[in-house]
Amino acid sequence: MKFLKNSTNLFVSVFSAAMLLFIFSAFIHSDDIFADKEKDGWVSLFNGEDLSGWVIPEGDGGHWKVLDGVIDYDARSQAPDSKDLWTEEEYDDFKLRIDWRIKETPFINENVPIILPDGTHKLDENGEVIRMAVPDSDSGIYLRGQPKAQVNIWTWPIGSGEVYGYRVDPNMPPEVVAAVTPKINADNHIGEWNTFEITMRGEYLTVVLNGHTVIQGAHLPGVAESGPIGLQHHGHKVDGEWASSPSLVQFKNIYIKEL
């Protein structure tokens, strides 16, 4: 029995040492990844401590904040004008890597259309748009200072990555509308982290979501040549209840590489 007890203690000691070594190695590997990003021309846009380098909406009231090392937003900015969060710097051609997650979906959006692969809406036998009810939160990444050039974050069945402003613009040709429509829904579950890698080169956009290319070389006619990057505010309350899809979101690991 004494031999078994000593063997058990030895096993526990060895196992504990192995776990400590694994955890230590993971931290070292993580540091190496961030160091490699900086060596390869990637620049961090968020330091994990405060909103340095970002323009907080005037009168926001502390609703855009840093919480546990991530940018946290509760969709309740008190700013009288724009409630979005923008970078201080402007960018033209770039790759942007950003982790994001939807925290919760307390609002039921009853007007979500079925979006077809060509970007148009599915119609019923009377030619009316078919709509469904979906638990929804809504945000996005604004490119070059333009809300129209927005890479969507939401819970619609079409998936995140869509460029809504171009898809619904009746002046856009069919090939543009189809190109800004996600090819697959690559979103993780609500509450889980997702990763965008967004490439803007000239007037052309590519979006990779969680390792899947959802937008490939989409043309954005008339997009600005340069501008800041924005994190979108969305939603409002009426009588204490959400009346539109709120941007209950978090962001972290934000890196940019100019091309």
N, C-alpha and C positions, 0 to 999 in steps of 0.2 A: 504494500500500500504506500510506503514511504517513497519507493521508486516511482510509482505512478504520480504521486503528488509532486515530486521534483520534476518529473517529465512535463507535467501540466504547466508548472511555473516556468520552466524553460521555454515551452511553446508560446506561452503568453508573452514572455519577454521578447522573444524573437519576432513574434507577430507585431507587437507594439513598435519595436524598432523599425520594422519594415514599413509600417504605416507612416511613421514620422519621416522616414526617408522619402516615401512617395509624395507626401504633402509638401516637403521641402523642395523636392525636384519640380513639382507642379508650379510652385511660386517662381522658381528660377526660370522655368520654361516660359511662364507668362511674361516675366520681365524681359526675357530675350526676344519674345514676339514684339513687344512694344518698342524695344531698342531697334530691332530690325526695321520696323515701320519708319522710325525717324531716320535711319540710315538710308532707306530707299526713297526718301523724299516726302514721306507722309508727315503731316503736321497735326498735332492734337488741337481740336477746337473746344475741348472741355476738360478741365483739370480735375474734375471729381470733387472739388471743394467749394467752388463758388461760380458765379456767372460772369467771371472776367472774360472779356472778348465778345460779350453779347450785349445787345441793346434791350434792356427791360422796358416794356411799355410804360410810359409816364402815367402814374396813378394806378399802377397794377395792384398794389395792396398786398404784395407778398405771395401772390398765387403761383407765379413762376418761381420755383425755388429748387435748391439742392437738398435732397433727402436721401440719407444713407448712400451717398456717393453717386447718385443719379439725378438727372434733371426731372423734376416731378411737376405735373400740372394738373389742377383740379377743375379747369374749364370755367373758372369764376373770376377771371381778371376784372378789376374795377376800372380799368383804363377807359376813358371816354371815347378814345379814337381806336386806332389799331391795337388789338390785344395780342398780336403775334410776337414771337421772340425771334430777333434777327441777329446775325453776326455783324460785328463792327466792320469787318473786312469784306471786300467785294472780290468776286472770282469770275473768270471767263470759262476756260476749258479746265476740267478737273475730273478726278475720281473722288467720290465721297463715300466713306464707310460709316454706317451708323446703326447701332442696336436700338430697338424700340419694342415697347410692349403696350398693349391695351390692358389697363388695370381691371376694368369691369364694364358692364354694359347695362346700366339701369334703365335706359330709354328704349322703348319698342318703336322702331321706325316702320310704319305701316304702308309706306309708299316706295318700297324698293323694287325696281323693275328687274326683269330677267334680261340680262345683257347678252346678246349673241356674239359669236366670235368676230363678226365684222364691226362691232361696236354699236349696232342698232338695238332697239328694244323689241322683244317678242310681243306680238299682238294676238288678241283673241279673235274669235270669228266675226266680231263686229268692228275690227280694226282698232280696238282700244288697247293701250299698253297694259299688259298683265303685271300686277303688282302683288307683293307679298309682305308680310310682317316679319321683321328681323330684329333681334336685340342688337343695338347698334351704338358704337362710339366712333368718332370721326376726327382724324387729324391728318397731317401730311407734311411733306418737305417741300418748301417753296424754293425754286431755282432761279438764280439771277434776279432776285428782287421782284419776281412776278407771281402773284397768286394764280394766274392762269396756268403757269408752268409748274404745276404742283403734282408731286408723286404721292398719291393717296395712301392713307392708312385708315382702314375701316374694316367692317365685318360683312360687307356685301358678298354674296356668293361668287361674284366675278373675281374677287381677291384684291389684295393691296397691290400698289404699283401703277394703277391706272392714272392717266393724266386727264382728269375730269374736264378741266377747262377747254381742252382741245377736242375731247370726244363729243361733248354736247354742243360745240360751236357749229351752227348750221352752215356757216361759210366755209368750213373745212371740207376738202375733197374726201371721198370714201377711203382712199388709201391712207390718209392721215388718221382718220377716225379708227380704222382697223388696227393701225400700227400702235396706237396709244392704249389699246385694250389688252389687258393681260392675257397671255396665252394659256396660263394655268393658274389655279388658286394654290399658291405656295405658302400661305400663312400657317403659322403654328396655332395651337389652341389659344383661346382667350386667357390672358394672364401669363402666357409664356413669352420668352424673348424671341425676337426675330432680328434678322440682319439684312439691311439693304446695302448693296454696292451700286452706286449711281454714277454713271459716266456721262458727262456733257462734253461734246466736242463740236464746236460750231453750232448748227441748229439741230443736232442729232443726239438723241437720248437712248441709253441702254440701261435697263434696271434688272439687277440680279437680286432675287429675294430668297434667302435661305439656300443659296447654292443653285437656284433654278432661274434661268433667264426668262423673265415674264414680259419684258419689253425689249425688242432688239432693233436698234438703229432707227427709232421712230423720228420722223421729221417734225419739228415744231416751228412752222413758218412764223416769222416775225418775232421770235423770242429775242429778248435783249442780249446784247453782246457780252454784258458783264453785270454783276449785281450781287448783293448779299444772299446768304442762305437763311431761310426762315423755318421755324417750327410753328405749325398752324394752330391757332385757337378756333374752336367751333363749339356751338351750342349755347343755349340760354335757358333760364328758368322762368316760369310764370306761376305765381302763387305757390312758390316753393317746390314746384315739380318741373322736371326737365321737359321742355317743349320742343327740343330738337336734339340731334345726336351730339353729346358732349365729348370734348377731347380729353378724356380721362386717360392720360398717357404718361409714359416715362421714356427717357432717352439716356444712353450711355455710350462709351467707347466711340466717340465721334472723331474721325480722322479725315483729312483732306489731302490730296496730292494734286498739285497743279500740273497741267500737261502742256 
